[in-house]
């Protein structure tokens, strides 16, 4: 099977069922709900009333909804691989495409594309929720012409495809859904763990969480430069895929 056919087959497996489409829709709905909760409770949770919050801060609070959607999409990505190993369908996949590295790459392409599309919808929807909350309260709105706004939205949308890719690689490496979820969560909590270790702050620019924040424009002055952030994410993605590729090549299934 050629590369194009492998991508098409993986896309069909990943998105071709009603269950997958319902899960994607559920992730978007969850994003909107979480965005509304964070916007409406921003006063009690921050100690600063909604009326005194900068509009941009309300926007960034709403984008936590996109983070919630990313968690759902990450679990779904891992489950798609884990399910194949549980049912034995992975044997059919590797029989149809004996070049296993091509399967790994095709799955990575489809997961990034699908998770990215759903996450972008979730992030834009979450941003619109913040706009509705501000308008409903009669407060100034964030400026849709401000590049920082859409940089924040785009940055929030990047979380899902990256962590879904890591979850996919982890599931291929471990041959289980749990392994994929643990791999993604490990990178998700890595910045917090680094903060607990003496000198851990020095490694923060090398972690994907800080890179994602940099691309979203919310990393602060100590965050990595956006160009460096892109390299960090690319390096982590390549490392994850290389580990998955080596694992699937080194065993019978």
C-alpha positions as CSV (number, residue, x, y, z in Angstrom):
1,X,0.0,0.0,0.0
2,X,1.4,3.4,-1.0
3,X,1.8,6.4,1.3
4,X,-1.4,8.1,0.1
5,X,-3.4,5.0,0.4
6,X,-2.1,4.4,3.9
7,X,-3.1,7.9,5.0
8,X,-6.5,7.4,3.5
9,X,-7.0,4.1,5.3
10,X,-5.9,5.5,8.6
11,X,-8.2,8.5,8.1
12,X,-11.2,6.2,7.5
13,X,-10.4,4.2,10.6
14,X,-10.0,7.2,12.7
15,X,-12.9,9.3,11.6
16,X,-15.2,7.0,9.6
17,X,-17.5,5.9,12.4
18,X,-20.4,7.6,14.0
19,X,-18.8,7.1,17.4
20,X,-15.7,9.1,16.3
21,X,-17.9,11.9,15.0
22,X,-19.9,12.0,18.2
23,X,-16.8,12.1,20.3
24,X,-15.4,15.0,18.2
25,X,-18.7,16.9,18.6
26,X,-18.7,16.1,22.3
27,X,-15.1,17.6,22.7
28,X,-16.3,20.8,21.1
29,X,-19.4,21.0,23.3
30,X,-17.2,20.3,26.4
31,X,-14.9,23.2,25.3
32,X,-17.8,25.6,25.1
33,X,-19.2,24.5,28.5
34,X,-15.8,24.8,30.2
35,X,-15.2,28.2,28.6
36,X,-18.5,29.5,29.9
37,X,-17.8,28.2,33.4
38,X,-14.4,29.8,33.6
39,X,-15.6,33.1,32.2
40,X,-18.6,33.3,34.5
41,X,-16.5,32.3,37.6
42,X,-13.4,34.4,36.8
43,X,-14.3,36.8,39.6
44,X,-14.4,34.3,42.5
45,X,-11.5,32.3,41.2
46,X,-9.1,35.2,40.6
47,X,-10.4,37.6,43.3
48,X,-10.9,40.3,40.6
49,X,-14.5,41.0,39.5
50,X,-15.4,40.3,35.9
51,X,-16.0,44.0,35.3
52,X,-12.4,44.8,36.3
53,X,-10.8,42.1,34.2
54,X,-9.1,43.0,31.0
55,X,-11.0,41.6,28.0
56,X,-8.0,39.7,26.9
57,X,-7.7,38.0,30.2
58,X,-11.3,36.8,29.9
59,X,-10.5,35.5,26.5
60,X,-7.5,33.5,27.8
61,X,-9.7,32.1,30.6
62,X,-12.2,30.9,28.0
63,X,-9.5,29.1,26.1
64,X,-9.1,26.7,28.9
65,X,-12.1,25.1,27.2
66,X,-9.9,24.2,24.3
67,X,-7.5,22.6,26.8
68,X,-10.4,20.4,28.0
69,X,-11.2,19.4,24.5
70,X,-7.5,18.6,24.0
71,X,-7.7,16.1,26.9
72,X,-10.6,14.3,25.3
73,X,-9.0,14.2,21.9
74,X,-5.7,12.9,23.4
75,X,-7.6,10.0,25.1
76,X,-9.4,9.3,21.8
77,X,-6.2,9.2,19.9
78,X,-4.6,6.7,22.3
79,X,-7.8,4.6,22.3
80,X,-7.8,4.4,18.5
81,X,-4.5,2.7,18.6
82,X,-5.1,0.7,21.8
83,X,-8.4,-0.6,20.4
84,X,-6.6,-2.0,17.3
85,X,-4.2,-4.0,19.5
86,X,-7.0,-5.2,21.7
87,X,-9.1,-6.4,18.8
88,X,-6.2,-7.7,16.8
89,X,-7.1,-5.4,13.9
90,X,-3.5,-4.2,13.9
91,X,-2.5,-7.5,12.3
92,X,-4.7,-6.6,9.3
93,X,-3.2,-3.1,9.2
94,X,0.4,-4.4,9.1
95,X,-0.5,-7.1,6.6
96,X,-2.0,-4.5,4.2
97,X,1.0,-2.2,4.8
98,X,4.1,-4.3,5.6
99,X,6.2,-1.1,5.8
100,X,5.4,-0.4,9.4
101,X,7.1,3.0,9.4
102,X,4.6,4.1,6.8
103,X,1.7,3.1,9.1
104,X,3.2,5.1,11.9
105,X,3.6,8.1,9.7
106,X,0.2,7.8,8.2
107,X,-1.4,7.5,11.6
108,X,0.5,10.5,12.8
109,X,-0.6,12.6,9.8
110,X,-4.3,11.7,10.3
111,X,-4.3,12.2,14.1
112,X,-2.7,15.6,13.8
113,X,-5.1,16.7,11.0
114,X,-8.2,15.4,12.8
115,X,-7.3,16.7,16.2
116,X,-6.1,20.0,14.8
117,X,-9.4,20.6,13.0
118,X,-11.6,19.7,16.0
119,X,-9.4,21.7,18.3
120,X,-9.5,24.8,16.1
121,X,-13.3,24.7,16.1
122,X,-13.2,24.3,19.9
123,X,-10.8,27.2,20.4
124,X,-12.7,29.6,18.2
125,X,-16.0,28.5,19.9
126,X,-14.4,29.1,23.3
127,X,-13.3,32.5,22.2
128,X,-16.8,33.4,21.1
129,X,-18.1,32.3,24.4
130,X,-15.9,34.9,26.1
131,X,-17.2,37.5,23.7
132,X,-20.8,36.6,24.6
133,X,-20.1,36.8,28.3
134,X,-18.5,40.2,27.9
135,X,-21.3,41.5,25.7
136,X,-23.9,40.1,28.1
137,X,-22.3,41.9,31.0
138,X,-22.1,45.2,29.0
139,X,-18.3,45.2,29.2
140,X,-15.8,46.2,26.5
141,X,-15.0,43.4,24.1
142,X,-11.6,42.2,23.0
143,X,-10.5,43.5,19.6
144,X,-11.0,41.0,16.8
145,X,-8.4,42.9,14.8
146,X,-5.7,42.4,17.4
147,X,-3.2,39.8,16.2
148,X,-2.6,38.8,19.9
149,X,-6.2,37.5,20.1
150,X,-5.9,35.1,17.2
151,X,-2.4,34.1,18.2
152,X,-3.8,33.0,21.6
153,X,-6.6,31.1,19.9
154,X,-4.2,29.4,17.4
155,X,-1.9,28.6,20.3
156,X,-4.7,27.0,22.3
157,X,-5.7,25.0,19.2
158,X,-2.2,23.5,18.9
159,X,-2.3,21.7,22.2
160,X,-4.6,18.9,21.0
161,X,-2.8,17.8,17.8
162,X,0.6,17.8,19.7
163,X,-0.6,15.8,22.7
164,X,-2.8,13.5,20.4
165,X,0.4,12.8,18.4
166,X,2.3,11.9,21.6
167,X,-0.6,9.7,22.8
168,X,-0.6,7.9,19.5
169,X,3.1,7.3,19.6
170,X,2.9,6.2,23.2
171,X,0.1,3.8,22.4
172,X,2.0,2.3,19.5
173,X,5.1,1.9,21.7
174,X,3.2,0.3,24.6
175,X,0.5,-1.4,22.5
176,X,-2.1,0.0,24.9
177,X,-4.5,2.9,25.4
178,X,-3.1,3.5,28.9
179,X,0.4,3.8,27.7
180,X,-0.5,6.5,25.2
181,X,-2.5,8.5,27.7
182,X,0.3,8.3,30.3
183,X,2.9,9.4,27.7
184,X,0.8,12.5,26.9
185,X,0.0,13.3,30.5
186,X,3.7,13.0,31.5
187,X,4.6,15.8,29.1
188,X,1.5,17.8,30.2
189,X,2.6,17.8,33.9
190,X,6.3,18.0,33.2
191,X,6.5,21.8,33.7
192,X,4.8,21.5,37.1
193,X,7.2,18.7,38.1
194,X,10.2,20.7,36.9
195,X,9.1,23.6,39.1
196,X,9.4,21.3,42.1
197,X,13.0,20.3,41.4
198,X,15.8,22.7,42.3
199,X,17.1,24.1,39.1
200,X,14.2,22.7,37.2
201,X,13.3,26.1,35.8
202,X,16.3,25.8,33.5
203,X,14.7,23.0,31.5
204,X,11.3,24.7,31.1
205,X,12.2,26.2,27.7
206,X,12.9,22.7,26.5
207,X,9.5,21.3,27.5
208,X,6.5,21.3,25.1
209,X,4.2,23.1,27.5
210,X,6.4,26.2,27.5
211,X,6.7,26.0,23.7
212,X,2.9,25.9,23.3
213,X,2.5,28.9,25.6
214,X,5.2,30.8,23.7
215,X,3.4,30.2,20.4
216,X,0.1,31.4,22.0
217,X,1.9,34.5,23.2
218,X,1.2,33.9,26.9
219,X,4.6,32.5,28.0
220,X,5.9,35.8,29.5
221,X,9.3,37.3,29.0
222,X,11.1,34.2,30.2
223,X,9.5,31.9,27.7
224,X,11.3,30.6,24.6
225,X,11.3,32.6,21.3
226,X,8.5,31.3,19.0
227,X,11.1,30.0,16.5
228,X,12.7,28.0,19.3
229,X,9.3,26.9,20.4
230,X,8.6,25.4,17.0
231,X,11.9,23.5,17.1
232,X,11.1,22.2,20.6
233,X,7.7,20.9,19.5
234,X,9.3,19.4,16.3
235,X,12.0,17.7,18.4
236,X,9.5,16.2,20.8
237,X,7.3,15.0,18.0
238,X,10.2,13.4,16.1
239,X,11.4,11.7,19.3
240,X,7.9,10.3,20.0
241,X,7.5,9.0,16.5
242,X,11.0,7.6,16.3
243,X,10.3,5.6,19.5
244,X,7.0,4.3,18.1
245,X,8.6,3.4,14.8
246,X,11.4,1.5,16.5
247,X,8.9,-0.3,18.7
248,X,6.6,-1.5,15.9
249,X,9.5,-2.6,13.7
250,X,11.1,-4.6,16.5
251,X,8.3,-7.0,17.2
252,X,5.9,-9.4,15.4
253,X,2.8,-7.2,16.1
